[in-house]
Amino acid sequence: MRRALHFVCIVFAVVAAGQSVATSNDEFVPPDDYPTGWYARIETSAGRILAMLHPDQAPQSVAHFAGLAEGTLEWIDPISGQSQKAPYYDGIHVSFAKAGHLFEVGYRNGTSETPSLWVPHEGKSPRGFGDRAGRLGMTTKGAGISGVVFFVTASTNRRLNGKYPCFGTVVSDLDTVYRISEVKTHESGRPIEPVTIEKIRIFSVGNPPPIPEPVPYVPSRVPMTEREPGL
């Protein structure tokens, strides 16, 4: 049983619609004391972050994040306008950082744009932002929850509870979160020296239920103006 926990799934289990989502372990072996579940390995130019995902409380936020990270979910490039199906987060920069607060990732053009994907509001959940640092959440824009742009908290903040979906929790390398949030920035919050997300990969420990399939969603009021980074 203990040896079984060393295995990283190479292919997602069959998801709700009968499709499968490929994952890669890249020689990575998680600690054997990790509980059964889905995890994200976030490799950045400032260090690694490991986070446990919470599909039980934010299924569509996790589904979109995982699909974009692994390149199985189609997205529109805001610069070229072309449809893409490749790892979305690989190579993009942190767009906003605030010391002792959080950092934010997900804008392909480095600043801001209207998200091409949305998720329903999944903000009320047992795991919130008020009890610890290292929570992963999806940002908002107007009346909609982005299915693309996410943030990682560097402190507790009860103000975020119920407003943003909490879809993950950092379980290792929280010091990397602090380090990124504390980088020097322009007045806009954009890091002066770019912090790059080199890659994000999804893996499982044990035999958790499959991650749900991403479901297309359109908010009641799609914002027409660009959102400035930062909560």
WOJOMO-V735133 format. One record per run of one state. SS is the DSSP state (hx for helix, st for strand, lp for the rest). FROM is the first residue (numbers start at 1). LEN is the number of residues. If there is no record, write none. Layout:
ss: (SS;SS)
from: (FROM;FROM)
len: (LEN;LEN)
This chain:
ss: (lp;hx;lp;st;lp;st;lp;st;lp;st;lp;hx;lp;st;lp;st;lp;st;lp;st;lp;st;lp;st;lp;st;lp;hx;lp;st;lp;hx;lp;st;lp;st;lp;st;lp)
from: (1;3;7;11;12;22;23;37;45;47;54;59;71;75;77;83;85;93;99;102;106;118;120;135;142;144;154;158;161;166;173;174;182;185;186;191;192;196;206)
len: (2;4;4;1;10;1;14;8;2;7;5;12;4;2;6;2;8;6;3;4;12;2;15;7;2;10;4;3;5;7;1;8;3;1;5;1;4;10;26)
